[in-house]
């Protein structure tokens, strides 16, 4: 028998991922867009663009602005809506041996309940990720994400409707992220994801105007990574449910920072725009790293930050 | 669509901050169509973070040619990359110009750096319709910004230039040149690339004379793949995505009402 090499498998609650590298919502379309560059079977999971009950057309342009080592976006949750997602997008993803996670967003608690219910019944969806943190639209869920009670109430309301795991994607811009994370856990979440973009403003000084049509947007990319790694560690040290790290993961070292800080998996976002093969390069890099560290399983790395 | 590390095999300063960059990329080159673009990674670090969308100026023989003007950090960085170095190239991307199998006459209308996609288009039309009459209407602010004229001459393209300051060609805007021409001959198919006000003016002109027109739009793009949904433009059916639905659009599908 040949040496099987290190096992990258990780678990998010009951959900087994073949490796800890997934895509972040809104940066990987509905999967098909990246098929020319990435074998979707090689990913830990595919998290698709946020879905609402009805289609949304999004914010007026300009919608993105580049900043040093980052970008600010205010897309405005443009999406095809639940019905078209189920009819046109999900069947494509079902052909692959990869868990599909659907990010969902709503205006009211009932919207999330209906979305989670429909996606549970659809078949082929492994988890829902509740977006309680979009900074770019008034109904983007951030009103929920800033308030621990609202988060707990929302998750508890969705729980009975969802027969699949519920992940909650948190906003990083709160005074006490652990309180919000605990509220999600109390409500019945299976995992928390930290986190969404940071609310931000970029100004064109010559025109004295905001660079985005929506005025404000959300900052992502390597610029925010160290802040997110810390938040990830705070949550991983305090919660019982798994934590998923998101924010500026560009290469394997970045992914490892989150994993060592206690994340059971990471999501790759902005990097997909820069280099479409980032996710699979990270998977390769992890395999190499585990070999170099002389360990055989991801569990021997996750949360194993040395503090002495 | 390919993601490659393309070797720089040529780099020429064409004046006025314009550069002609030649890249060895056989896959991209053989698949490319006029009006399509590539996403170029200008460096291997994260500042600037995003790739730059550049339209394909010419393609063939395993080579992709890009003509761009240094306008900011990304293009400045790209202009300092030398021969033999490699740059990340993603493409060919987007929907290009539609060229009927045989064409009697076509007007290529370019404003400023909108000249970039026109050469590849002229080459394609010339190949498909060897006897077609091709006229390039090319407008810039000042004479030194007129670049690559000899490449068009080599394809037997008639050239009419306009400069805003009158240093070369007709003084004024390129749209005026087109207007004067169209009154005498309305059989043109129009292909255009340039700033929004130019395209808008051309839009009303084409509409007035019922001339079919296709325009190539420029937009800030983060991915070029249709996933970030950043590069939208108003069409008559709501927002269209420049990277995936374009960058070339039939002029009459765009909604010019609010100028965006």
Interface residues (C-beta under 8 A of the other chain):
Chain A: X26 X27 X28 X29 X33 X34 X36 X37 X49 X57 X58 X60 X61 X62 X63 X64 X65 X66 X68 X69 X70 X71 X73 X75 X78 X221 X222 X250 X270 X272 X273 X274 X275 X276 X277
Chain B: X1 X2 X3 X41 X46 X47 X48 X49 X50 X51 X88 X90 X219 X220 X222 X223 X225 X226 X227 X228 X229 X230 X231 X232 X233 X238 X239 X260
